[in-house]
Amino acid sequence: MLIKRAPDVTPSEITDEKVYRARRRFLQFSAAGLILGPNLLVGGAAAADKLGPLKKGPYATDEKLTPYRDVTNYNNFYEFGSDKKDPAANAKNFRTRPWTVTIDGAVKRPAAYQLEDFIKPYALEERIYRLRCVEAWSMVIPWVGFSLAEVIKKVEPTSQAKYVEFTTLLDPTQMPGQRPLLGTGLDWPYVEGLRLDEAMHPLTILAVGLYGEVLPNQNGAPLRLVVPWKYGFKSIKSIVRIRFVEKQPVTAWMQANPSEYGFYSNVNPQVDHPRWSQAYERRIGEGSLLAQLTNKRKTLPFNGYAEQVAHLYAGMDLRKYF
């Protein structure tokens, strides 16, 4: 064994902490005999490929990553509570195995998959995306996931499929936010939707991890949607159903408050939310709360992805179709 002293070690030779932790976790699962296949581990663990170099996905930003601590402790996941700290506190014992993903509606190949079988055909990538929330805060997160378009191609939508509707798990025994007396006012289960061409765009992914690790429960384990040019609430978590439909879905937030939340949810700095401006955003993790509020960033159209996605909305009035 070659042992080097600190002055002899170059930065390139130092194992990144996240990779080290992921390897430790992999060894723990391996020792317990819990590996199910080449691409997935039991208990919420995502692809073994993540333990080595992940393929970098397209359009990745080179902005500074939001610290892991903030990504996993400042969350919107109303099934576990409405405060940003609630999901981390209330989702600790959330069970993500066994997990079934149903694909149905206007497709030629409907099916119900165990999560492991659902993920197995697809190559996982690291996608470093900006994610901006409608509440005017943003993060930069290295997601681990795969293209939703590949799933869509596999199930072969029919000519009637114009939209994709996503549904999250309904389980008030595990999700306190879904209980009537403790709930958040949303109608459950949570529903989100995309136009078919939005869902097919190469930026749109289904995520199973972040920071090279298994997706934490509070971040939407075991499977969530990531659409980087949309507001943060186009980020449905703990998905159990993907349905192809002809008519535009009524999403959870549209149903709860249609005057504030439209179907498209595109990031448009010129269209304010009724209760706050969308012209600026604060980047979570950049110093103290006071520093974040003081050093606000200008909001970019389509969250900075206009070059890639603006053509999807050519000719549309984005003030009307907000």
PyMOL commands that set and color helices and strands:
alter all, ss='L'
color gray80, all
select helices_A, chain A and resi 6-8+11-13+17-31+48-51+68-71+78-80+86-90+115-119+148-155+176-178+196-200+217-219+252-256+289-294+301-304+306-313
alter helices_A, ss='H'
color red, helices_A
select strands_A, chain A and resi 55-56+100-105+111-114+125-132+137-147+163-168+191-195+205-210+213-214+224-226+239-245+280-283+297-298
alter strands_A, ss='S'
color yellow, strands_A
deselect
rebuild
show_as cartoon
